[in-house]
């Protein structure tokens, strides 16, 4: 797949789209592509990330592959920990390519769009997590290079837009839509598409669960080596399991937070078996994902003695990965379906953070709530819940 993307870039294709499932090696691909084009071809390569954390992670990866790497950073922000990798960190206004022959400049989309294309123009611009960039932003980034490579996951959360978008409700090229989707609608004949077809994070059970639902146009299979968790009683846990609880107090019912925290405590100290052998599950192996900030805060408080457990909302943990996940279903506690709760991208993120095991904490009333709903995504959620072992 890396060779195919490189070939498209070397061939001069003006637009290369790389849709990829969770855990398919997107960051690795971006790092290899940028370093190869800079070092072996002598091109100026720009890399646009959607967050500062993503930009710093890409700088660590790319800096380990080439000495000609610059990370643009906003003035006044604490400098990132790059782990000793030889990367030059430069404030945005002073951002320049290193040397005269090739090099890589990494910055957030926001920082790129605060610069002038004439001052920071690239030969190739690589956009990481491109499906989280709006069409408006991706189009503006196109002014920085004659070639754009857009890499990302089309099944996860759409760009967060706070303005009114109703006037574009029927448009397939609306400025707030995920950039690559709108680009395909507007300029599909000019785009080369190289899809990543394997996930190295998700096991076969999880892949079979989410691929048909969230990625109908992107068939992929699992190449994750065998992994599993054995509980403290010696029982091998399913890759995915539901843990239904009875809820009476709405989405903020303490029983939900306690169910998540109790499950975390049951999993910490279990045995994790991977290709590297068997060891105990530690707090740092566990991620807890909730739909709402208040839910995440409640779980975090209950797990205060386990600070290494990663607890966050779906938006906050997007891009994260742990061996074990505990997920609070986004409709738990609700007695009416909400569009927020049935959003496919949010659910996809929740169900794809784990490698070896995921426990989905659900509300026993949710199937009935979904069955009587007219929400267009309700049947999908109902089918997902019906297919989970308990």
C-alpha positions as CSV (number, residue, x, y, z in Angstrom):
1,X,0.0,0.0,0.0
2,X,2.9,2.4,0.8
3,X,4.4,1.6,-2.6
4,X,1.0,2.3,-4.3
5,X,0.7,5.7,-2.6
6,X,4.4,6.6,-3.4
7,X,3.8,5.6,-7.0
8,X,0.8,7.9,-7.3
9,X,2.7,10.8,-5.8
10,X,5.8,10.1,-8.0
11,X,3.5,9.9,-11.0
12,X,2.4,13.4,-10.4
13,X,-1.3,12.7,-9.5
14,X,-2.7,16.0,-8.3
15,X,-4.9,14.4,-5.7
16,X,-4.4,11.1,-3.9
17,X,-7.1,10.0,-1.4
18,X,-6.1,7.2,1.0
19,X,-9.2,5.9,3.0
20,X,-8.2,3.6,5.8
21,X,-9.9,1.7,8.6
22,X,-8.9,2.0,12.3
23,X,-5.5,0.6,13.1
24,X,-4.4,0.3,9.4
25,X,-1.1,2.2,9.9
26,X,-2.1,5.6,8.7
27,X,0.5,7.5,10.8
28,X,3.2,5.1,9.7
29,X,2.2,5.6,6.0
30,X,2.3,9.4,6.4
31,X,5.8,9.2,8.0
32,X,7.2,6.9,5.4
33,X,5.7,8.9,2.5
34,X,7.0,12.3,3.8
35,X,10.5,11.0,4.6
36,X,10.9,9.2,1.3
37,X,9.7,12.1,-0.8
38,X,12.0,14.5,1.1
39,X,15.1,12.4,1.3
40,X,15.1,10.3,-1.9
41,X,13.4,12.7,-4.3
42,X,14.4,16.0,-2.7
43,X,10.9,17.4,-2.5
44,X,9.5,19.9,-0.1
45,X,6.8,18.0,1.8
46,X,4.2,19.7,3.9
47,X,2.3,17.7,6.5
48,X,-1.0,19.1,7.9
49,X,-2.4,17.5,11.1
50,X,-5.7,18.3,12.7
51,X,-4.4,18.7,16.3
52,X,-1.2,19.7,18.1
53,X,-0.9,16.3,19.6
54,X,-1.2,14.6,16.1
55,X,1.4,17.1,14.8
56,X,3.9,16.2,17.6
57,X,3.4,12.5,17.1
58,X,4.0,12.8,13.4
59,X,7.1,14.9,14.1
60,X,8.4,12.1,16.3
61,X,7.8,9.5,13.6
62,X,9.1,11.5,10.7
63,X,12.1,12.9,12.6
64,X,13.2,9.3,13.3
65,X,13.4,8.7,9.5
66,X,14.9,11.9,8.2
67,X,17.1,14.7,9.6
68,X,15.3,17.4,7.6
69,X,12.2,17.8,9.7
70,X,10.7,21.0,11.1
71,X,7.7,21.2,13.4
72,X,5.7,24.4,13.4
73,X,4.4,25.3,16.8
74,X,2.2,28.2,18.1
75,X,3.8,30.9,20.1
76,X,3.1,30.6,23.8
77,X,2.3,26.9,23.7
78,X,4.4,24.6,25.9
79,X,7.0,22.8,23.6
80,X,6.1,19.2,23.0
81,X,8.2,16.2,24.2
82,X,9.7,14.7,21.0
83,X,11.6,12.0,22.9
84,X,15.0,13.2,21.7
85,X,14.2,12.9,18.0
86,X,16.2,15.5,16.0
87,X,13.3,17.8,15.0
88,X,13.6,21.6,14.7
89,X,10.7,23.2,16.5
90,X,9.9,26.7,15.1
91,X,7.2,29.3,15.8
92,X,4.7,29.6,13.1
93,X,5.8,33.0,11.8
94,X,9.4,31.8,11.3
95,X,8.4,28.5,9.7
96,X,10.7,27.5,6.8
97,X,11.8,24.4,5.0
98,X,15.2,23.1,6.2
99,X,17.9,23.6,3.6
100,X,17.5,24.0,-0.2
101,X,17.0,20.4,-1.3
102,X,14.0,18.7,0.3
103,X,12.7,18.6,3.8
104,X,9.5,18.2,5.8
105,X,7.4,20.9,7.5
106,X,4.7,19.6,9.9
107,X,2.1,21.9,11.4
108,X,-1.6,21.9,12.3
109,X,-4.1,22.8,9.6
110,X,-4.9,26.0,11.6
111,X,-1.3,27.0,11.5
112,X,-0.9,26.3,7.8
113,X,-3.9,28.4,7.0
114,X,-2.4,31.3,8.9
115,X,0.6,31.3,6.6
116,X,0.9,32.5,3.0
117,X,1.2,29.8,0.3
118,X,3.9,31.9,-1.4
119,X,6.1,31.8,1.7
120,X,5.5,28.1,2.6
121,X,4.6,26.4,-0.6
122,X,5.3,22.7,-0.9
123,X,5.8,20.3,-3.7
124,X,3.5,17.8,-2.0
125,X,1.1,18.4,0.9
126,X,0.1,15.4,3.0
127,X,-3.1,15.9,5.1
128,X,-3.3,13.5,8.0
129,X,-6.8,12.5,9.4
130,X,-8.2,14.3,6.3
131,X,-11.8,13.1,6.9
132,X,-11.7,15.2,10.1
133,X,-11.0,18.3,7.9
134,X,-13.8,20.3,6.3
135,X,-14.0,20.7,2.6
136,X,-13.4,24.4,3.2
137,X,-10.1,23.8,5.0
138,X,-8.9,21.0,2.7
139,X,-9.6,23.3,-0.3
140,X,-7.7,26.1,1.3
141,X,-4.8,23.8,2.0
142,X,-4.7,22.9,-1.6
143,X,-3.2,26.4,-2.3
144,X,0.0,25.3,-0.7
145,X,1.0,22.5,-3.2
146,X,0.2,21.2,-6.7
147,X,-0.1,17.7,-5.3
148,X,-2.2,16.8,-2.2
149,X,-2.3,13.4,-0.5
150,X,-5.2,13.1,1.9
151,X,-5.0,10.2,4.4
152,X,-7.7,9.3,6.9
153,X,-10.5,7.2,8.3
154,X,-13.9,7.8,6.6
155,X,-15.9,6.0,9.2
156,X,-15.3,8.1,12.2
157,X,-16.4,11.5,13.6
158,X,-17.1,14.2,11.0
159,X,-15.5,17.6,11.4
160,X,-16.9,19.6,14.3
161,X,-18.7,22.7,12.9
162,X,-20.4,25.1,15.2
163,X,-22.0,27.4,12.6
164,X,-25.4,27.0,10.8
165,X,-25.1,24.6,7.9
166,X,-28.8,24.2,6.9
167,X,-28.4,26.2,3.7
168,X,-26.1,23.4,2.3
169,X,-28.3,20.5,3.5
170,X,-28.7,19.0,0.0
171,X,-25.2,19.8,-1.3
172,X,-22.6,17.0,-1.7
173,X,-19.9,19.7,-1.8
174,X,-20.9,21.7,1.2
175,X,-18.0,23.5,2.9
176,X,-18.6,21.8,6.3
177,X,-18.5,18.2,4.9
178,X,-15.5,15.9,5.3
179,X,-13.0,17.2,2.8
180,X,-12.2,14.0,0.9
181,X,-15.9,13.1,0.4
182,X,-16.7,16.5,-1.0
183,X,-13.6,16.4,-3.2
184,X,-14.7,13.1,-4.7
185,X,-18.1,14.6,-5.5
186,X,-16.6,17.7,-7.0
187,X,-13.5,16.3,-8.7
188,X,-13.7,12.5,-8.6
189,X,-12.2,12.2,-12.1
190,X,-9.0,13.9,-10.9
191,X,-8.5,11.8,-7.8
192,X,-6.5,8.6,-7.4
193,X,-7.9,6.4,-4.6
194,X,-5.6,4.0,-2.8
195,X,-7.5,2.2,0.0
196,X,-5.8,0.5,2.9
197,X,-7.3,-2.9,3.2
198,X,-6.1,-4.3,6.5
199,X,-6.4,-3.4,10.2
200,X,-3.5,-4.4,12.5
201,X,-5.4,-3.3,15.6
202,X,-8.8,-4.9,15.4
203,X,-9.3,-8.6,15.7
204,X,-11.5,-10.7,13.3
205,X,-14.6,-10.4,15.6
206,X,-14.5,-6.6,15.8
207,X,-13.7,-6.3,12.2
208,X,-16.7,-8.4,11.2
209,X,-18.8,-6.3,13.6
210,X,-17.9,-2.8,12.3
211,X,-16.8,-3.2,8.7
212,X,-20.2,-3.9,7.1
213,X,-21.9,-1.2,9.2
214,X,-19.5,1.7,9.1
215,X,-17.3,0.9,6.1
216,X,-19.6,-0.6,3.4
217,X,-17.5,1.1,0.6
218,X,-14.2,0.1,2.2
219,X,-13.9,-3.7,2.6
220,X,-11.0,-4.6,5.0
221,X,-9.9,-7.6,7.0
222,X,-7.9,-8.2,10.2
223,X,-4.2,-8.9,10.2
224,X,-3.9,-8.5,13.9
225,X,-1.9,-11.3,15.4
226,X,-3.9,-13.4,17.9
227,X,-4.4,-11.7,21.2
228,X,-6.8,-12.4,24.1
229,X,-7.5,-11.6,27.7
230,X,-8.0,-14.3,30.3
231,X,-9.9,-13.2,33.4
232,X,-8.9,-13.8,37.0
233,X,-11.0,-17.0,37.1
234,X,-9.0,-18.4,34.1
235,X,-11.7,-17.9,31.5
236,X,-10.7,-16.6,28.1
237,X,-12.9,-13.5,27.4
238,X,-14.6,-12.9,24.1
239,X,-13.0,-10.2,21.9
240,X,-16.2,-8.2,22.3
241,X,-18.9,-8.6,25.0
242,X,-21.9,-6.6,26.2
243,X,-22.5,-5.9,29.9
244,X,-26.1,-4.8,30.3
245,X,-27.3,-2.9,33.4
246,X,-30.7,-1.6,34.5
247,X,-30.7,2.2,34.5
248,X,-33.4,4.4,36.2
249,X,-31.7,7.8,36.5
250,X,-31.0,8.8,33.0
251,X,-27.5,9.0,31.3
252,X,-26.1,10.5,34.5
253,X,-27.2,7.5,36.6
254,X,-24.3,6.6,38.9
255,X,-24.9,2.9,38.1
256,X,-23.4,3.5,34.7
257,X,-20.2,5.0,36.0
258,X,-19.9,2.3,38.6
259,X,-20.4,-0.4,36.1
260,X,-17.6,1.0,33.9
261,X,-15.3,1.5,36.9
262,X,-16.0,-2.0,38.3
263,X,-15.3,-3.6,34.9
264,X,-12.0,-1.8,34.7
265,X,-11.0,-3.1,38.1
266,X,-12.0,-6.6,37.0
267,X,-9.8,-6.3,33.9
268,X,-6.7,-4.8,35.6
269,X,-4.8,-7.8,36.8
270,X,-6.2,-10.2,34.2
271,X,-3.8,-11.9,31.9
272,X,-3.1,-10.5,28.4
273,X,-1.7,-12.9,25.8
274,X,-0.1,-11.5,22.6
275,X,2.6,-12.6,20.2
276,X,5.1,-11.4,22.7
277,X,3.9,-13.7,25.5
278,X,1.6,-13.4,28.5
279,X,1.6,-10.7,31.1
280,X,-0.8,-9.0,33.5
281,X,-3.1,-6.3,32.3
282,X,-2.0,-2.9,33.8
283,X,-4.0,0.3,34.2
284,X,-2.0,1.7,31.2
285,X,-3.5,-1.0,29.0
286,X,-7.1,0.2,29.6
287,X,-9.2,2.9,27.9
288,X,-12.7,4.0,29.0
289,X,-14.8,5.8,26.4
290,X,-18.0,7.8,27.2
291,X,-20.2,10.0,25.1
292,X,-20.5,12.8,27.6
293,X,-17.9,14.8,29.6
294,X,-19.9,14.4,32.8
295,X,-19.9,10.6,32.4
296,X,-16.2,10.5,31.7
297,X,-15.6,12.7,34.8
298,X,-17.6,10.4,37.0
299,X,-15.7,7.3,35.8
300,X,-12.4,9.1,36.2
301,X,-13.3,10.1,39.8
302,X,-14.1,6.5,40.7
303,X,-10.8,5.4,39.2
304,X,-8.7,8.1,40.9
305,X,-6.4,5.5,42.3
306,X,-5.7,4.2,38.8
307,X,-4.5,7.3,37.0
308,X,-2.9,5.4,34.1
309,X,-6.4,4.3,32.8
310,X,-7.2,6.6,29.9
311,X,-10.7,7.9,30.4
312,X,-12.3,10.4,27.9
313,X,-15.1,11.3,25.6
314,X,-15.2,9.9,22.1
315,X,-13.8,13.1,20.6
316,X,-11.0,13.1,23.1
317,X,-9.9,9.5,22.6
318,X,-10.3,9.4,18.8
319,X,-6.9,8.1,17.5
320,X,-6.0,6.4,20.7
321,X,-5.5,2.7,21.1
322,X,-5.2,0.3,24.1
323,X,-5.2,-3.4,24.6
324,X,-8.4,-3.4,26.5
325,X,-11.4,-1.0,26.3
326,X,-14.5,-0.4,28.4
327,X,-17.2,1.5,26.5
328,X,-20.3,3.2,27.8
329,X,-23.0,2.9,25.1
330,X,-24.0,6.5,23.9
331,X,-27.7,5.8,24.4
332,X,-27.4,4.3,27.9
333,X,-29.9,6.0,30.2
334,X,-31.9,7.6,27.5
335,X,-35.6,6.8,26.9
336,X,-35.7,8.6,23.6
337,X,-33.2,8.3,20.8
338,X,-31.0,11.4,20.2
339,X,-29.1,12.2,17.0
340,X,-26.0,12.7,19.1
341,X,-26.4,9.2,20.6
342,X,-26.9,7.4,17.2
343,X,-24.2,9.3,15.3
344,X,-22.4,6.5,13.3
345,X,-19.0,8.2,13.5
346,X,-19.1,8.5,17.3
347,X,-20.2,4.8,17.7
348,X,-17.5,3.7,15.3
349,X,-14.8,5.4,17.3
350,X,-16.1,3.9,20.5
351,X,-16.0,0.3,19.1
352,X,-12.6,0.5,17.6
353,X,-10.1,1.6,20.3
354,X,-9.2,-1.9,21.5
355,X,-6.9,-4.7,20.4
356,X,-7.6,-7.7,22.6
357,X,-10.9,-7.1,24.3
358,X,-13.8,-4.6,24.6
359,X,-16.6,-4.6,27.2
360,X,-19.6,-2.5,26.0
361,X,-21.7,-1.3,29.0
362,X,-25.3,-1.1,27.9
363,X,-28.7,-0.2,29.2
364,X,-31.2,-3.1,29.3
365,X,-33.9,-0.6,28.0
366,X,-31.9,0.5,24.9
367,X,-33.1,-2.2,22.5
368,X,-36.8,-1.2,23.1
369,X,-36.0,2.5,22.8
370,X,-34.3,1.8,19.4
371,X,-37.2,-0.4,18.3
372,X,-39.8,2.3,18.6
373,X,-37.6,5.1,17.2
374,X,-37.9,6.6,13.7
375,X,-34.2,7.7,13.8
376,X,-32.6,6.5,10.5
377,X,-29.6,5.1,12.4
378,X,-31.7,3.2,15.0
379,X,-31.9,-0.1,13.0
380,X,-28.1,-0.1,12.8
381,X,-27.7,0.3,16.5
382,X,-30.3,-2.3,17.2
383,X,-28.5,-4.8,15.0
384,X,-25.2,-4.1,16.6
385,X,-26.6,-4.7,20.1
386,X,-28.4,-7.9,19.0
387,X,-25.1,-9.3,17.6
388,X,-23.1,-8.8,20.9
389,X,-22.5,-11.7,23.3
390,X,-23.2,-11.0,26.9
